[in-house]
Amino acid sequence: MKLFKPLYEIALKWAAHPKAPWYLGALSFVEAIIFPVMPEVMLAPMVLAKPERWLRYATISLVGSVLGALVGYALGHWAFDFVRPLLADLGWLPRIDEYVAELTKDVQQHPWSAFWTLVLAGFLPIPLKIFTWASGIVGVPMLAFVASMIVGRGKRVFLLAGAIRLGGPRAEAALHRWIEPIGWLAVGLLVAVFIYFKFIR
């Protein structure tokens, strides 16, 4: 079953639209709260089409993600009990509960310990929304939270945009070709991490 390639091709169409930067910002914003498609799938073809704007596009995506992360944080902090059944239906609750426990321990040890946890978590193929909600539930200090979102998401969008800028069509073609196995690999890793923390650790 192909899932990620069709989503990627939709993002390609959005990327060609005259208002693509607005769409990119909106996608980055919503993805940090609830949407399942990462903004990188739209960022890549936009940079390929206009490589001289790679820095601008990466910045738009980062700003959208950070603003969305603040909304996710607020929802986790003030509305978690209300939306808990919805999160359970979406299958996010076990992962959020796990990060809540981990972040709570970090914050108790030192407020900035959570910063490093969140930055390192940015390397994992786990949706940003999991971290934003969990941070709000725990009450990670706002300065540490915002800094971790800027560093964690920033390294992803700027590295990708820079790679596409340097690699050109070949880099984007490789992404297009391998998006389906990459997507399912990310899902597999997420399942493996869940099984490890739920049943093995």
N, C-alpha and C positions, 0 to 999 in steps of 0.2 A: 504494500500500500504506500503510495507516494503522498506525503503530507507536507514536507518542508519545501520541496521544489515549487509546487503551486503557489505557496505563500510567498516564496522568493520572487516568482514571476509577477505576482500582484504588486509587490514592492517595487519591481522594475518599472511597471507602468506608472506608479505614483512618482517615481524618481524622475520621469520624463515630463511631468506636469510643470507648467510655469510657476505654480505655487509649491513646488517640491520642498523648498526650505521650511515652509510652514508645516507641511505634512510631516517632515522629518522631526521637527520640534514637537509636534503633537504626538507622534508615535513614541518618541523618547519619553515624553511626559506620562502618557497612559501606560506604557510598558512598565514603568517603575511602580505603578499602583496595582494593575490587574491584567493588562493585555499580554498574551503569550508570545508574541513575535518580537524578537530583539531588533532594535533600530539599526544595527549594523547591516542588516540585509538591504536596507534602503540607502544607507550611507555609502556603501561600496559603489553601486552604479552611479550615484550622483558625483562622486569624486572622479570616477572614470570619465564621465561626460565632460566635466569641467575641472581638470586636475589642479588648475591654478587656484581654485577655491577650496582646496582640501582642508586648510586650517579653519576657514569660516564654517564649513559644514560640520566638522568635528566639534567646534565650539557650540554650534546650535544644538547638536545632539546632546552634548554634555550639560548645557544649561537646562534643556528640557528634562533630562534625567534627574538632575538635582532638584528641580522644582517639583517633579513628580515624587521624588523620594521624600520630600518634606510633607507632601499630602499623605503618602503611605505611612510615614512616621506618626502624623497626627491621627490618622484612622486607627493605627495600632494602639496609640496612647489613650484615645478617648472613646473609640467605638468598637474595641475588640470583642467585648462580651456580646454586643448586639449582632455583629456579623460572624461570630464564631460558627454558627450552623452552616452559613454559606461557605466559609473557608473549609469546613469539614467536607461539604459536598464537592468542592473543587479538588479535594485531595491535598491541600496545602497544610492542613492543621498539624499533622505529625512533624513536618519539617519546621514549621514555625515554632512549635512547642520545644523542639530540640534546640533551635537557635536561641530561644528565650532562656533556656537553662544555661546554655554556654555563655551568652552575653551577661546574664545575671552574675555568674561567677566572675567574669572578667571585670565588670563594673565594681563588684565588691572588693576585688583585689586592688584595682586602680582604675579611675575613669578612662584613662587613655589606653588601657589594655584592650578595650573594645574597639578602638581605632584600628589597631593592628589586626585584630580578628576580622573586621569588616573589609579591610584592604586586601588581606590574603584571600578572603572568601571571593573576592572579585575574579580570581583566577579559575574558580570552579564553574562548571556549566550549570549553575543554579540561577533561576530568575532573580533579578534585582529585587522584585517585590517581596520575596521571602525575607530579605535582610531589612528592608525598610519597615515592614510591619513588626518584625521581631524587635527591632531597635526601639520603636515607639512603645511597645508593650513593656519592655524592660526600663525604658527611660534613660537610654544612653545619652550622656551630656551632648547638647546640641552642637557645640563647637566641634567635638570629636566626631560626631555623626556626619556633619556637613563635610568636614575635611576628608573623612574616609570615603564618602560618596564621590567627591571631586577626584581624589587619587585613584580609587578603585575603578570607576567608570571611565575616567579620563584616560587612563593608560590603555584601555581597550579601544576607545573610539579614535584616539590620536595615533596609536600604533597601526590600526587597520587603515585609516585614511592615509597615513604616511606610506604604508606598504603598497597600497593601490596607486598612490602618486608616483612612487618609484618603479613599481612593477608594471604599471600600465595595463593594457588589455589582457595580457597573459595572467596577471594576478586575479583579475575579475573573472576571467574564463575558468580558472581553476576553482574559484569559489562557487561559480555557477555549476560546474561539473560535479563537485563533491558535496554540495549543500545537503543532499538527502542523506548520505552516510554520516556526514558530520552531525546533522540534526539527530539522527537515531543513536549515534554514539553518545551524544550529550544526554539523551534520555536514558540510555543504558547505564551511563555513569551515575546519573541521579538515582536510578533504582538501586544500583549497587551500594551507593552511599547510604541510602535509606535502610536497606537490608542490614548493612554493617552496624549502623547505630541502633537499629530497632531490635535486632535478634542476636548479634554477635558480641558487640562491645560490652 
